[in-house]
Amino acid sequence: MSNKNILKEIDFFLENKMAYSAEERKAIKKILRETLKGLGDSVVNFIDKENNK
């Protein structure tokens, strides 16, 4: 899932919270957590590389 799609999903989710069932909300939260964790890891790796130059 691309960052642009993630942002669209977050916006839709926030605006239409009740459009999702409890199971769907749980799945979305899990996907977002995993995606944000991956993004955070990438940022940390980038900063480490920059600091080691």
C-alpha positions as CSV (number, residue, x, y, z in Angstrom):
1,M,0.0,0.0,0.0
2,S,1.5,3.4,-1.0
3,N,1.7,6.3,1.3
4,K,-0.9,8.2,-0.7
5,N,-3.4,5.4,-0.4
6,I,-2.6,5.1,3.3
7,L,-3.4,8.8,3.8
8,K,-6.7,8.4,1.8
9,E,-7.7,5.4,3.9
10,I,-6.9,7.4,7.1
11,D,-9.0,10.4,5.9
12,F,-11.9,8.1,4.9
13,F,-11.7,6.2,8.2
14,L,-11.7,9.4,10.3
15,E,-14.6,10.9,8.4
16,N,-16.7,7.7,8.1
17,K,-15.7,5.8,11.2
18,M,-19.1,4.0,11.3
19,A,-18.8,2.9,7.7
20,Y,-16.5,0.1,8.9
21,S,-17.4,-2.9,11.1
22,A,-15.5,-3.5,14.3
23,E,-13.5,-6.3,12.5
24,E,-12.6,-3.9,9.7
25,R,-11.5,-1.2,12.1
26,K,-9.3,-3.7,13.9
27,A,-7.7,-4.8,10.6
28,I,-7.2,-1.2,9.5
29,K,-5.5,-0.3,12.8
30,K,-3.2,-3.4,12.4
31,I,-2.2,-2.4,8.9
32,L,-1.6,1.2,9.9
33,R,0.6,0.1,12.8
34,E,2.7,-2.2,10.7
35,T,3.0,0.4,7.9
36,L,4.0,3.1,10.3
37,K,6.5,0.8,12.0
38,G,8.1,0.1,8.6
39,L,8.2,3.7,7.8
40,G,9.8,4.5,11.2
41,D,12.4,1.8,10.6
42,S,13.2,3.3,7.2
43,V,13.6,6.8,8.7
44,V,15.9,5.5,11.4
45,N,18.1,3.7,8.9
46,F,18.3,6.8,6.7
47,I,19.3,8.9,9.6
48,D,22.0,6.4,10.7
49,K,23.4,6.3,7.1
50,E,23.5,10.1,7.0
51,N,25.2,10.3,10.4
52,N,27.8,7.8,9.3
53,K,28.9,9.8,6.3
